[in-house]
């Protein structure tokens, strides 16, 4: 999978294995926001609802944190502690 943004490209690979489960509970998100490539995996841990919720919000949360000038640990806290 190629992700392009602001004149740069990143190539990302991904593999999924649902083993004995009848469906995949994990969610994967990739995207570019404010020149930053984001790749995130959310583990369903017995159900997909929380992973779906996190996957649906992570890019918007990342954009908001970057717009506030956050980076490093403050950015991670702003994005992943919601």
N, C-alpha and C positions, 0 to 999 in steps of 0.2 A: 504494500500500500504506500503510495506517495502522498505526502502532505506538502503543499506549497504555500508560502506566505511571505510577503514583503521581499521578493527576490531571492528567497532561499528555499531549498527543498530538503526534506528529511524522508528517509525510507524506513518504514517500520514494518516489522513482521509480527504475526500473532498466530497462536495455536490454541485450540480449545479442546478439552476432553471432558465430557460429562460422565464418563465411566458408567456406572450402573443406574444413574438417575434417568427417569423417563424424559426429562427436558433440561435445558441449560439454565441454571439459576444465575450465573455470573453475567455481568455487563461490562463492555469495553467501550471507552470513549477516546477518540482522538480528535484533535483540532488545533487550529492556530488562532491565537488571540493576542493582540498587541505585540506581534513579532515573536511570541513565545509558543513553542510546540508543547502541547499537552497530550500525554498518553496516560490513561488511568484504567485500572481494572478494579471492579467492585465485586467482591465475592458474595454470593447469595446466602451462604450459611443457612441452608435449610428453607430457603424461599427467595423469590426474586424481587419482592416488593421494595425492600430497602435498597437493593442494588439498582433497581430501576429509578427510584427517587433520586439517589445520589448521581447517577449517570445523567439524568435530565437536568440537574442543576449545576453541575461542576463547571461547565464552561462560563456560564453567566457569573458565578461566584468568582472565578479566576479573573474575568474581565473587570469586575468591580474592584477587586483587590489590586490589580495592576494599575487601574486608573487612579487609585489612592496612593500610588507610589510604593506599595509594599513589595518586599522581596524576602527571600530566605524564610526563616522560621515565622516571622509575622505573616507572610503571605500564606504559608501552609496552615497556620492557625485560622486565618480568616476564611480560607476555602474549605478546610476539612473539619472544623469544629462546629459547623452549623447544624 
